[in-house]
Amino acid sequence: QVQLVESGGGLVQAGGSLRLSCAASGRTFDTYGMGWFRQAPGKEREFVAAIRWNSEVTKYADSVKGRFTMSRDNAKNTVYLQMNSLKPEDTAAYYCASTPHAYAIDYLSRRNAYSYWGQGTQVTVSS
């Protein structure tokens, strides 16, 4: 089992920045990839970003490309999502997820690629 805890959400004005963190514990040595997803009220959970744990390879949704950056700190078993130039449409609950499977980076955009999920952290962007 892997436990994931997100933090760093909050209220920010449009154009502002936030950095989300996701700390992993438990069987973290099984982690091969991690991702960020988000879910706005009344909408399905959607892919935001993903990273393969032992490489710099990342993938982003088109809607956040150039504004969001995902990174990881292996020593701390933590991934981050730096969010810049935030827009009201970025308002959502943000979830991190991990997988022990050696999927290709493109596959990590799928919700069913992941075995473990955090509880989420709320991001609200005011206009």
PLY file of the C-alpha trace (Angstrom):
ply
format ascii 1.0
element vertex 127
property float x
property float y
property float z
element edge 126
property int vertex1
property int vertex2
end_header
0.00 0.00 0.00
1.02 3.56 -0.70
-0.46 6.52 1.14
-0.59 9.90 -0.59
-1.21 13.22 1.12
-1.68 16.42 -0.88
-1.15 19.92 0.47
-0.71 23.47 -0.75
-4.15 24.27 -2.07
-5.92 27.52 -1.34
-7.54 30.64 -2.71
-5.59 32.74 -5.19
-6.40 35.52 -7.62
-6.25 34.97 -11.36
-2.70 35.31 -12.58
-1.29 34.09 -9.28
0.67 30.97 -8.39
0.40 28.01 -6.06
2.60 24.98 -5.44
0.95 21.72 -4.55
2.83 18.93 -2.80
2.07 15.23 -2.61
3.94 13.20 -0.01
4.05 9.44 -0.45
4.57 6.89 2.31
4.36 3.13 2.65
5.58 0.95 -0.22
7.06 3.89 -2.09
9.76 1.71 -3.63
6.98 0.23 -5.76
6.20 3.62 -7.29
6.91 3.85 -10.99
4.86 6.86 -11.98
2.84 9.62 -10.39
0.20 11.94 -11.69
-1.94 14.94 -10.85
-5.62 15.04 -11.73
-8.32 17.58 -10.97
-12.07 17.55 -10.62
-14.35 20.56 -10.77
-17.93 20.40 -9.44
-20.19 18.54 -11.85
-17.31 17.45 -14.06
-15.29 14.30 -14.46
-11.84 13.96 -12.99
-9.33 15.01 -15.63
-5.63 14.53 -16.20
-3.27 17.43 -15.40
0.31 16.11 -15.34
2.37 12.95 -14.88
5.96 11.99 -14.23
7.91 8.76 -14.30
9.50 8.34 -10.89
13.07 7.58 -11.97
13.34 9.94 -14.90
12.65 13.50 -15.89
10.00 12.47 -18.38
6.78 14.41 -17.89
3.47 14.82 -19.65
0.94 17.65 -19.38
-2.61 18.28 -20.40
-2.85 20.86 -23.18
-4.85 23.16 -20.91
-1.94 23.56 -18.47
1.07 23.19 -20.73
3.46 26.11 -20.29
1.82 27.17 -17.00
2.18 24.11 -14.74
5.36 22.20 -13.93
5.52 18.81 -12.22
8.65 17.73 -10.41
9.73 15.16 -7.85
12.11 14.85 -4.94
13.04 11.19 -4.66
14.73 11.62 -1.29
11.53 13.05 0.20
9.16 10.76 -1.74
7.32 13.90 -2.77
6.03 15.29 -6.04
5.15 18.90 -6.67
2.90 20.78 -9.04
3.97 24.38 -9.57
1.00 26.26 -10.98
1.59 29.70 -12.50
-0.68 32.11 -14.37
-3.69 30.52 -12.75
-7.09 31.01 -14.32
-10.60 30.70 -12.84
-11.09 27.56 -14.92
-8.26 25.92 -12.96
-10.56 25.89 -9.92
-10.96 22.27 -8.81
-10.00 19.68 -6.26
-6.54 18.43 -7.17
-5.59 14.81 -6.57
-2.27 13.03 -6.83
-2.00 9.38 -7.75
0.69 6.74 -8.02
1.21 3.51 -9.88
3.59 0.59 -9.38
3.34 -0.37 -13.04
5.95 0.48 -15.67
3.57 2.26 -18.03
4.73 4.50 -20.84
4.42 8.19 -20.10
1.48 8.58 -22.47
-0.48 5.93 -20.58
-0.03 7.86 -17.33
-2.69 10.34 -18.50
-5.36 7.69 -17.86
-7.12 7.44 -14.51
-7.07 3.64 -14.66
-3.26 3.66 -14.81
-3.14 4.45 -11.10
-3.51 2.21 -8.08
-3.37 4.77 -5.28
-5.01 8.15 -4.81
-4.78 10.95 -2.28
-7.73 12.72 -0.69
-7.29 15.90 -2.70
-6.61 19.56 -2.02
-8.88 22.40 -3.13
-7.63 25.13 -5.45
-9.87 28.13 -6.01
-8.92 30.87 -8.46
-10.92 34.08 -8.24
-11.37 36.41 -11.20
0 1
1 2
2 3
3 4
4 5
5 6
6 7
7 8
8 9
9 10
10 11
11 12
12 13
13 14
14 15
15 16
16 17
17 18
18 19
19 20
20 21
21 22
22 23
23 24
24 25
25 26
26 27
27 28
28 29
29 30
30 31
31 32
32 33
33 34
34 35
35 36
36 37
37 38
38 39
39 40
40 41
41 42
42 43
43 44
44 45
45 46
46 47
47 48
48 49
49 50
50 51
51 52
52 53
53 54
54 55
55 56
56 57
57 58
58 59
59 60
60 61
61 62
62 63
63 64
64 65
65 66
66 67
67 68
68 69
69 70
70 71
71 72
72 73
73 74
74 75
75 76
76 77
77 78
78 79
79 80
80 81
81 82
82 83
83 84
84 85
85 86
86 87
87 88
88 89
89 90
90 91
91 92
92 93
93 94
94 95
95 96
96 97
97 98
98 99
99 100
100 101
101 102
102 103
103 104
104 105
105 106
106 107
107 108
108 109
109 110
110 111
111 112
112 113
113 114
114 115
115 116
116 117
117 118
118 119
119 120
120 121
121 122
122 123
123 124
124 125
125 126
